[in-house]
Structure formats: structure tokens, C-alpha cells
Amino acid sequence: MAGQIEVARREGKGLVGRALFHLAALVYPPRCIACPSETDAPGALCAECWRQIEFISGPVCAQCGTPVEAGAPGQRLSCDSCALDPPPWRDGRAALIYGGAGRRVILQLKHGDRLDIAPTLASWLARAAPDLIDRADIVAPVPLHWSRLFRRRYNQSAELIRALVPPQKRGQDLLRRVKSTPLLDGKRRDERSSLLAEAIALGPHDVAGKSILLVDDVLTTGATLRACARILLTADAKEVNVLTLARVVRDKGA
Ligand SMILES: O=C(O)c1cc(=O)[nH]c(=O)n1[C@@H]1O[C@H](COP(=O)(O)O)[C@@H](O)[C@H]1O
């Protein structure tokens, strides 16, 4: 219901539309985007969920955004995982650690039809990586296979991009998922990589010389973003960077 009310507010035209929205908001007060508590405004978190969300700040791995120990000033930092097996993209950032209220919010966007919360989550992305967004010629989502798109009716990462950058910067169909893959939940890194091999293809676009920013909801092992980045680099993209809402960090309750 919260989603419908917010959509009605945004799309409600004229006096009657706005009056209906205010009436609905009286009957259905805005609720936290991560739990059933009431909030002052739509698209907001209650104080408890806000406290629970671990927004990433401070020194991070330059390639995946995982918090790491500080190094020398100006030093490019790496987490153990990226140092051992560097991803093909150049820079990566994540807005928060996957877990608790942050996980619940992402699941609301992904599986709960809560497209109304995309602008709030996009503002977290914007805060996490203003430089990567500025640098990008094209901001593109990790694609969903048509069968999953049919079931879900939207691509959550494309919805984030819609709220993040103007139309001329969006590459919503830059990549295609040409093979259906099962949900990656519970799969090991090697299983994820082999499932994704040949699952992604480039759409009918010329990316040569372009700086591409890939957006996804969650980065776990990085297998999905690696598969996407490889395709773009093989097609001579100048650089690929990645931005996710959340980073799964071991022992952080994901
Ligand atoms: O949609 C999924 O497959 C999925 C299920 C799940 O429970 N968790 C999860 O992270 N994913 C997706 O798996 C990808 C991240 O996993 P890695 O490829 O291992 O980094 C993202 O595209 C997520 O949307």
C-alpha cells in the first residue's frame, strides 16, 4: 500500500489527485521502508532501522568498496579478495554493508514491488560514488533474463539508474542476459562463475572508448559484475567501474 500511495502522490495530477493522496496518507500513514513502524515522510527509515544500516565510509578497497584498514595518504587500497584475484573493472563502490535493515530495504525493492523507494536508494548510491557517476558516459544495469523480468516485471538495478541519472546517460539495455541462471543465493564463487559464463552479451551498442558504470543491487563474490565487465572490455570500453547498493562482507550477517 505504501508503494501505491507514493506513486499516487508522484503521479496524482491536479487538485483531486493531491487531495486523494493526502486523504490516503491520513488513513495509511507513511511507514519505514525497512519495517512496519510509522515515519514522518514516505520513502524514509525509522530511527531504529536508520541506526542499524551500516553505511560505508572511511577507507575502502578501491575495486569493491569493502571497508579496509587505512593506508598511506593517497594509497590505492585493496581488500584481500581483490588483491588475490583482481576484478576486471577499475573502481568499485558500495553504499552499505549487506545485512539487517539494509538487506530488508534491498529485498523490498527487489521482490516487494516497492519501486517508490528507488529514489531514496539511488540517493545513497549518489552519495557513495559521485565521482564514478560523473565520470561515466553510460550508466548500465546488470541485466535480468527475460523470463525473470517477466516474473518480476522490472529490473531493480534499472529502476535505481532511472532515479540516479538523466535519460541521456542511461544504458538500460546495454547488456542482455542471454541465458537464464538460477538465483545465486547459497551458491559458491566457482558455481556462480560457471553459471554466469556465456550468460551475458552486449546489446546492439558501440561501447568503444566509453566509460561505463555498471550498477547492481548487491555484490557478493563479484561473479556477475565480472561477467558483465569482461563483455564490455572485450568490446573496447575505455573503462568499466561498478557501483552497488550493498557489499556482502563475511561475518556481517548477510
Ligand atoms: O538474484 C540473485 O541471483 C541473487 C539472489 C540472492 O539471494 N542474492 C544476490 O545477491 N543475488 C544476485 O547475485 C548477484 C551478486 O552475486 P555475485 O555475482 O556473487 O556478486 C547480484 O546480481 C544479486 O542481485
The ligand as an ORCA input file, in Angstrom:
! r2SCAN-3c Opt
* xyz 0 1
  O      19.217    -12.541     -7.917
  C      20.081    -13.316     -7.486
  O      20.554    -14.258     -8.120
  C      20.585    -13.080     -6.142
  C      19.985    -13.751     -5.084
  C      20.419    -13.506     -3.782
  O      19.888    -14.042     -2.807
  N      21.454    -12.629     -3.589
  C      22.047    -11.989     -4.649
  O      22.996    -11.214     -4.403
  N      21.603    -12.192     -5.923
  C      22.214    -11.534     -7.080
  O      23.516    -12.038     -7.231
  C      24.388    -11.007     -7.706
  C      25.518    -10.826     -6.728
  O      26.237    -12.035     -6.559
  P      27.733    -12.206     -7.094
  O      27.667    -12.395     -8.571
  O      28.243    -13.408     -6.373
  O      28.469    -10.950     -6.709
  C      23.547     -9.757     -7.840
  O      23.152     -9.631     -9.201
  C      22.344    -10.020     -6.967
  O      21.178     -9.377     -7.425
*
